[in-house]
Amino acid sequence: MLLHDVYIDALGVRLGEQLDLADAVADGRYPASEHTANGLLGAVCSDDEFAPDMAITAVRQAMERGSVDPADIRLLLHASTYFQGQDIWTPASYIQQHTFGGRAPSIEVDQKSNGGMAALGLAVSYLSACDDDGAVVITTGERFCAPGWDRFRSESGTVMSDGGTAMVLSRRPGFARILSSVLTSDPSLEGMYRGRKLKDAPASGDKPINMRARKTEFMRKHMSDLEAISLQVAGGVGACMREALDEAKTDVADVRRFVMPNVGQTVRWWQMLAEMGIGKDRTTWEFGRTISHLGAGDQVAGLDHLLAAGELEPGDRVVIAGTGYGFNWGCAVLEIVSNPSWSTARNA
């Protein structure tokens, strides 16, 4: 999807408290072998702040940083991966009530770890039909806590972390222009995380969900196709990225930074990026490995970090990409227009 006149007005991020993963290895919570193989250094954890509340904090920060009038917000999209604090509930409405209010519709987006990118793809399409004053708020909120989730063992290849993010999009000029946004999928891989059968009720929450077991069972049923499946998952990221770059008329070599999901280096698409000529030094790997995987929120947190650290300048092009169960992939190409108020480069 090639876009015109859709901008990012502001970002907001709320992270949990810092945890050194070496400490989690020392007390037996995180396997030492995975710590070494994945290369992750830290995670962020919230003991008492629920996922939607972290999203609320992120929205408030974004609204303070930006220039959008709350009356111009036409839509709120909230993306998440895990439990939001209550069954049969509307966290998006809760976030809206405690931030900008108004009568704009609030909608939840469920593509698991690709939820933030899916929300972005929907938001830019919606904004293209809005008047020049229109704005959309995208939020994410995650809290992967016991007893329902073991952040170190429920999933493989990463450690799950807690935090909220917000992105405000506008038809009016902002610090970054969205050049293209692409969403793709491969539903033939859906069974990887479904498990043996569907159930009549949600998990009881008295023990952690075991996503590894679901994936292992799927792989055992497809032993002769393991290499092809691995290439499908990794290749989906690359294909989506190439499509977005092509639509933005941008070469890989012209991209300053790639904001990728905060997962371990055992995940195969890191190798795919290297084959595309994208070294880790051009990604958000060094930042991401200190906070680990925020579910649907990695892209906003990574972009916010690059801006706050002064690592982006006007004219730079940035790729943000995601992947989620299903399988689903998302990618967008951005062009930095100006240094936002919270960027250290602004005062350099």
N, C-alpha and C positions, 0 to 999 in steps of 0.2 A: 504494500500500500504506500504509494508516493503521496506525501503530504505537503500542504502549503499553509503557512500562517498558523501553526500550532506550536506553542512554546511551553517550556517549563518555567513557571514563575518562581517556585521555591520548593525546598525540601525540608523535611524534619525527621529526626531520628531519636529514638529513646532506646538505649541498650540496658540490659541487666548488669549485675555486678560482675567484675572480671574474675575468672577462674583460671589458674595455671593448670594445664592438663597434666603436667608432671606430678602435681599433687594428687590428681585423680588416679594416676597410675600407681603412685606410692601406696594409696590406701585401698587399691584393688577394684576401684570402680571402672576403670578404663584399661583394657588389655594392653600390656606393654608392646606386644607385637604390632597391634594396630596403631599405637601411638607412633612407633618408628616408621611403619609403612606409609601411613597417611601424611605424616609431616605436619600435623596440626599442633599448634602451641597453646591455644587458649580457647575458652568459651565464655559466654556471658549468660548469667543465670539470674532469674527473679524469684525470690522466695515469697514475696507478698504482694506483687503487683500483677494483676491479671492481664491477659493479652490485649483486650480492647482498651484497657486503661493506658497501656503503653502507647497504643495507637492514638489515643486522645492527646497525650503529651506531645507526640510527634506532630499532630495536626496543629496544635497551638503554636509550636515553634515555627512551623512552616508559615502559618498565617502572620505571625509577627515579622518574619523575615521578608515576606513577599508584599505585593501591592494589590492583590485581588480583593475586591469588596465582597464580603460574604453574601450580599444580595445578588451577586452575579453568578454564584455557584449553581449550576444546573443539574449536577449529579454527584453522588458519592458512591464509589466502588470500594468495597472492603474485601481483601483477599487473605486467606489463611490456610494453614495446612492441618492444624490440630485443634482440639477442643478449645472453645472460647469462653468457658466458665459456666455455661448453663445449657441444658438440653432444650431443644425446640424454642429457640430464642432468636432475636434479631440484633446481633452486635453492631451491624452497620447503622441501625437507627439509634442505638445507644451512643455511638461515637458522634453521630450528627447532633443529637440532643445536647451533648456536653461540649460542643465546639461552636460551629457556626449556625446551627439551628435552621430555620427556614422551612420551605415546603418542597425542596428538591427531592426527587426519589433517591433512596439509599438501597443499594443492591449488593449482595454477597457474590463473590466470584470464587469458584472452587476448581482450581486446577493444581492443587497442592503446591509444590515448590515453584511451579510456573505461574502461580496465581497473580503475582505482581505484574508480570509481563502480559498475561492475558487481560488484566484490567487495563493496562496501558493501551493495548490494541483496541479494546472496546471503547476506551475513553476518546482516543483520537478520532475514531469514526463518528462518535456522537458529537464531538466538538465541531467536526467539519460541517455539520448541519445546524449549528448554533449561530446566533448573531455575533457581532464582533466583541461584545462584552462577555460572552460566555466563558465559564470556567468549570473545571471538573476536579474533584479531590479524589485521589487514590490512597487508600490506607492498607497497611498490613499489620497484623499483630500475632505474635507467637509466644507460647509458653509451654515448653516440653518438660513437664514435671511428673514425679512419682505421685501416686502409684500407677497411673495409667500409661506412663511413658518413661522408659529408661534412656536418658539422653545419650548414654555411652554405648548401649547395646541393642536398642530396639531396631536400629537401622545400621547398615554397613557402609563403609566408605566415608563416613563423616561423623561429627558430633553435633547434636541439635542444640540450638541456643535460643535465648529469649530476648525479644525486642519488638518495638513498634516502629513503623516508618510512615511517612506521608509525602506525597508528591502533589503539587498543585499545578494543573495545566490550564493554559489560557489561550484565547485567540489573540490577545494583545502581546506585544514583544516582551520576552522574559530573558533570563540569562542564557538559555539554550533553546535552539530550534530543533524540532524533531523532523528529520529529513525523510525517514521511512520507518515503517513498523510492520513486522511480519509475524504471523502465527501459523504454525504447521502442526501436524499430528500423524501418528501411526497407531491406530487402534488395534492392530494385530498383536501389539504387545500389552494390551490391557490386562490380560490374565496374570501377568507377572506379580501383581500385588493384590489380586482378588482373594486368594486362598482357595481352600477345597470347595467351599460352597457358601452361598449366601445365608444370612441368619435372620431370625425374627426380631432381634432387639440389639441395641448397641452393646459394645463390650462393657462388662460390669465395672471396670476400673479398679478392681482389687489386685490386679497384676498387670505388668507392662505389656503393651501390644508388641507382638513379635513380627515385624516386617521381614526380617531375615528369613524366617521359616517359610513365609509365603513365597519369597523369591527363590529359595532353595528348592522347594517343591516344584515350582515352575521349571527351573533349570533341569531337574532330574527327569522331567517328562520330555525335555528337548535336548538330551545329551548330545545328539548328533548335530545340533544346530547352534551350539553355544557360541562359536566364533561369529557366526552370522548374526546372532542376536546382539552380541556385544557391539558389532559394527553398526547394527541398526540404531542402537541407542546413542552411540557416540556420533555416528554419521548424521543423525537427526539435528544435532546442535550445529554441525558444520554446514549442512544444507540450508538450514534456516538463516544462518549468518550470511552465507554467500548470497542468498536471495535478497536479504535486506541491504547488503552492500551494493548489489547490482542496481536495486531500485534507487538507492541514494547516489548512484554514479560515483562510488568511492572504492578505491583499491585497498586491499589489506595493508599495504605499505603506507597508505596515507592516514591510517588511524593512529592517533596518539596513544590511547589506552583502551583496553578491553575489560569491562566490568563483568566478571563471571561469578557463578554460584560459589559459595564458600565451602567446598568439599575437598576431601583428601586427594592427594596426588595419585592414589591408586585408581581413581575414576578414569576410565579410558579416554574420555574426550580431552584430557590434558595432552595426551600423546597426539590426538588429532590436531589440536591447536599448533603443536610444535611442527607437525608436518605441513601446516599452512603458513609456516614462517612466523608464528606468534609465540615468542618466548614468554616465560612467566614474568619477566621483568616488564613486559608491556601489559600485564594483567593486574588485577587486584589481589593476587595470590598472597603477597607479604602482609597485606592488611587482613584479608579474609582468614588466614590461618591463625590469627590472634583472637578472632571472635567466633569462628566456626559458623555453622549453617543456620541462618535465620528463617528457614522455610521460604515463604513467599517474599521476604524482605531484603534479600541479599543485594539486589541491584541498586535500590535507593540508598542503602547504607554504604555501598561501595562508591557510588557516584558522589555522595555527600563527603566521604572521606577524601577523595581526590581533590574536591573543591576546597575543603577546609585546609588541606595540607598545601595548597597553592601549586598543585601539580598539573593544572590545566590553565590554558590561556585562550583568549579570544582567537577564533580561527581553528582551534583544535577540533578534530572529529573523534567521537567516542562511540564505541559499540557497547550496548548493554544486552546481555543474553541470559536466557533461563531454560530450564528443563524440568518437567514434572511427570509424575505417574500418568499413565494413560496409553501411550506416551504423548506428551505435548511439549512443544518448543516455542520459544518466543525470542525475537531479536528486534532491536531498534537502533538506528544510527542517529546520533545527535551531533549538532555543531554548536560549540560554545560561542555565544555572541558577546558576552561581557562577563566580567568577574563579579559574582554576587557579593553581597555585603559581608558574608561570613568567610569568604576566601582570603587566606593570608596573602595570596598573590595581589590582591587589590591594593594592599599597602606596601608592597615590596618596592 
